[in-house]
């Protein structure tokens, strides 16, 4: 996993990785963190299987 993370950092930059991590973290918590960290992609209500 470390090598994969390093490859992603080299390809996309740490800022993008941070956004991806926070997105997956919000999805994992299913709303608890979405309310604390709103983003333009999560403003609309979404179902459990919907992709932004």
Chimera marker file (.cmm) of the C-alpha trace (Angstrom):
<marker_set name="trace">
<marker id="1" x="0.000" y="0.000" z="0.000" r="1" g="1" b="0" radius="0.5"/>
<marker id="2" x="2.889" y="2.376" z="0.691" r="1" g="1" b="0" radius="0.5"/>
<marker id="3" x="4.260" y="2.000" z="-2.818" r="1" g="1" b="0" radius="0.5"/>
<marker id="4" x="0.818" y="2.582" z="-4.273" r="1" g="1" b="0" radius="0.5"/>
<marker id="5" x="0.392" y="5.740" z="-2.206" r="1" g="1" b="0" radius="0.5"/>
<marker id="6" x="3.810" y="6.997" z="-3.300" r="1" g="1" b="0" radius="0.5"/>
<marker id="7" x="2.955" y="6.361" z="-6.938" r="1" g="1" b="0" radius="0.5"/>
<marker id="8" x="-0.309" y="8.267" z="-6.576" r="1" g="1" b="0" radius="0.5"/>
<marker id="9" x="1.493" y="11.156" z="-4.883" r="1" g="1" b="0" radius="0.5"/>
<marker id="10" x="4.002" y="11.295" z="-7.728" r="1" g="1" b="0" radius="0.5"/>
<marker id="11" x="1.244" y="11.223" z="-10.342" r="1" g="1" b="0" radius="0.5"/>
<marker id="12" x="-1.400" y="13.523" z="-8.871" r="1" g="1" b="0" radius="0.5"/>
<marker id="13" x="0.193" y="15.479" z="-6.014" r="1" g="1" b="0" radius="0.5"/>
<marker id="14" x="-0.446" y="15.417" z="-2.288" r="1" g="1" b="0" radius="0.5"/>
<marker id="15" x="-3.304" y="17.943" z="-2.419" r="1" g="1" b="0" radius="0.5"/>
<marker id="16" x="-5.385" y="15.716" z="-4.706" r="1" g="1" b="0" radius="0.5"/>
<marker id="17" x="-4.648" y="12.657" z="-2.553" r="1" g="1" b="0" radius="0.5"/>
<marker id="18" x="-5.773" y="14.566" z="0.508" r="1" g="1" b="0" radius="0.5"/>
<marker id="19" x="-9.081" y="15.409" z="-1.201" r="1" g="1" b="0" radius="0.5"/>
<marker id="20" x="-9.580" y="11.791" z="-2.251" r="1" g="1" b="0" radius="0.5"/>
<marker id="21" x="-8.844" y="10.555" z="1.263" r="1" g="1" b="0" radius="0.5"/>
<marker id="22" x="-11.308" y="13.018" z="2.807" r="1" g="1" b="0" radius="0.5"/>
<marker id="23" x="-13.955" y="11.997" z="0.224" r="1" g="1" b="0" radius="0.5"/>
<marker id="24" x="-13.624" y="8.309" z="1.009" r="1" g="1" b="0" radius="0.5"/>
<marker id="25" x="-13.533" y="9.115" z="4.737" r="1" g="1" b="0" radius="0.5"/>
<marker id="26" x="-16.824" y="11.023" z="4.431" r="1" g="1" b="0" radius="0.5"/>
<marker id="27" x="-18.369" y="8.165" z="2.461" r="1" g="1" b="0" radius="0.5"/>
<marker id="28" x="-17.238" y="5.687" z="5.107" r="1" g="1" b="0" radius="0.5"/>
<marker id="29" x="-18.846" y="7.659" z="7.925" r="1" g="1" b="0" radius="0.5"/>
<marker id="30" x="-22.038" y="8.128" z="5.875" r="1" g="1" b="0" radius="0.5"/>
<marker id="31" x="-22.959" y="11.657" z="6.868" r="1" g="1" b="0" radius="0.5"/>
<marker id="32" x="-21.313" y="12.338" z="10.224" r="1" g="1" b="0" radius="0.5"/>
<marker id="33" x="-18.317" y="14.015" z="8.623" r="1" g="1" b="0" radius="0.5"/>
<marker id="34" x="-20.206" y="15.217" z="5.536" r="1" g="1" b="0" radius="0.5"/>
<marker id="35" x="-22.074" y="17.683" z="7.745" r="1" g="1" b="0" radius="0.5"/>
<marker id="36" x="-18.813" y="18.901" z="9.287" r="1" g="1" b="0" radius="0.5"/>
<marker id="37" x="-16.910" y="19.201" z="5.997" r="1" g="1" b="0" radius="0.5"/>
<marker id="38" x="-19.386" y="20.188" z="3.258" r="1" g="1" b="0" radius="0.5"/>
<marker id="39" x="-18.155" y="20.288" z="-0.329" r="1" g="1" b="0" radius="0.5"/>
<marker id="40" x="-19.777" y="21.261" z="-3.646" r="1" g="1" b="0" radius="0.5"/>
<marker id="41" x="-19.915" y="17.592" z="-4.653" r="1" g="1" b="0" radius="0.5"/>
<marker id="42" x="-21.829" y="16.530" z="-1.526" r="1" g="1" b="0" radius="0.5"/>
<marker id="43" x="-24.386" y="19.370" z="-1.261" r="1" g="1" b="0" radius="0.5"/>
<marker id="44" x="-27.138" y="17.396" z="-2.980" r="1" g="1" b="0" radius="0.5"/>
<marker id="45" x="-28.707" y="14.465" z="-1.109" r="1" g="1" b="0" radius="0.5"/>
<marker id="46" x="-27.368" y="11.160" z="-2.395" r="1" g="1" b="0" radius="0.5"/>
<marker id="47" x="-28.422" y="7.550" z="-2.049" r="1" g="1" b="0" radius="0.5"/>
<marker id="48" x="-26.122" y="4.824" z="-0.680" r="1" g="1" b="0" radius="0.5"/>
<marker id="49" x="-25.123" y="3.603" z="-4.149" r="1" g="1" b="0" radius="0.5"/>
<marker id="50" x="-24.804" y="6.993" z="-5.874" r="1" g="1" b="0" radius="0.5"/>
<marker id="51" x="-21.458" y="8.260" z="-7.130" r="1" g="1" b="0" radius="0.5"/>
<marker id="52" x="-20.695" y="11.998" z="-7.167" r="1" g="1" b="0" radius="0.5"/>
<link id1="1" id2="2" r="1" g="1" b="0" radius="0.2"/>
<link id1="2" id2="3" r="1" g="1" b="0" radius="0.2"/>
<link id1="3" id2="4" r="1" g="1" b="0" radius="0.2"/>
<link id1="4" id2="5" r="1" g="1" b="0" radius="0.2"/>
<link id1="5" id2="6" r="1" g="1" b="0" radius="0.2"/>
<link id1="6" id2="7" r="1" g="1" b="0" radius="0.2"/>
<link id1="7" id2="8" r="1" g="1" b="0" radius="0.2"/>
<link id1="8" id2="9" r="1" g="1" b="0" radius="0.2"/>
<link id1="9" id2="10" r="1" g="1" b="0" radius="0.2"/>
<link id1="10" id2="11" r="1" g="1" b="0" radius="0.2"/>
<link id1="11" id2="12" r="1" g="1" b="0" radius="0.2"/>
<link id1="12" id2="13" r="1" g="1" b="0" radius="0.2"/>
<link id1="13" id2="14" r="1" g="1" b="0" radius="0.2"/>
<link id1="14" id2="15" r="1" g="1" b="0" radius="0.2"/>
<link id1="15" id2="16" r="1" g="1" b="0" radius="0.2"/>
<link id1="16" id2="17" r="1" g="1" b="0" radius="0.2"/>
<link id1="17" id2="18" r="1" g="1" b="0" radius="0.2"/>
<link id1="18" id2="19" r="1" g="1" b="0" radius="0.2"/>
<link id1="19" id2="20" r="1" g="1" b="0" radius="0.2"/>
<link id1="20" id2="21" r="1" g="1" b="0" radius="0.2"/>
<link id1="21" id2="22" r="1" g="1" b="0" radius="0.2"/>
<link id1="22" id2="23" r="1" g="1" b="0" radius="0.2"/>
<link id1="23" id2="24" r="1" g="1" b="0" radius="0.2"/>
<link id1="24" id2="25" r="1" g="1" b="0" radius="0.2"/>
<link id1="25" id2="26" r="1" g="1" b="0" radius="0.2"/>
<link id1="26" id2="27" r="1" g="1" b="0" radius="0.2"/>
<link id1="27" id2="28" r="1" g="1" b="0" radius="0.2"/>
<link id1="28" id2="29" r="1" g="1" b="0" radius="0.2"/>
<link id1="29" id2="30" r="1" g="1" b="0" radius="0.2"/>
<link id1="30" id2="31" r="1" g="1" b="0" radius="0.2"/>
<link id1="31" id2="32" r="1" g="1" b="0" radius="0.2"/>
<link id1="32" id2="33" r="1" g="1" b="0" radius="0.2"/>
<link id1="33" id2="34" r="1" g="1" b="0" radius="0.2"/>
<link id1="34" id2="35" r="1" g="1" b="0" radius="0.2"/>
<link id1="35" id2="36" r="1" g="1" b="0" radius="0.2"/>
<link id1="36" id2="37" r="1" g="1" b="0" radius="0.2"/>
<link id1="37" id2="38" r="1" g="1" b="0" radius="0.2"/>
<link id1="38" id2="39" r="1" g="1" b="0" radius="0.2"/>
<link id1="39" id2="40" r="1" g="1" b="0" radius="0.2"/>
<link id1="40" id2="41" r="1" g="1" b="0" radius="0.2"/>
<link id1="41" id2="42" r="1" g="1" b="0" radius="0.2"/>
<link id1="42" id2="43" r="1" g="1" b="0" radius="0.2"/>
<link id1="43" id2="44" r="1" g="1" b="0" radius="0.2"/>
<link id1="44" id2="45" r="1" g="1" b="0" radius="0.2"/>
<link id1="45" id2="46" r="1" g="1" b="0" radius="0.2"/>
<link id1="46" id2="47" r="1" g="1" b="0" radius="0.2"/>
<link id1="47" id2="48" r="1" g="1" b="0" radius="0.2"/>
<link id1="48" id2="49" r="1" g="1" b="0" radius="0.2"/>
<link id1="49" id2="50" r="1" g="1" b="0" radius="0.2"/>
<link id1="50" id2="51" r="1" g="1" b="0" radius="0.2"/>
<link id1="51" id2="52" r="1" g="1" b="0" radius="0.2"/>
</marker_set>
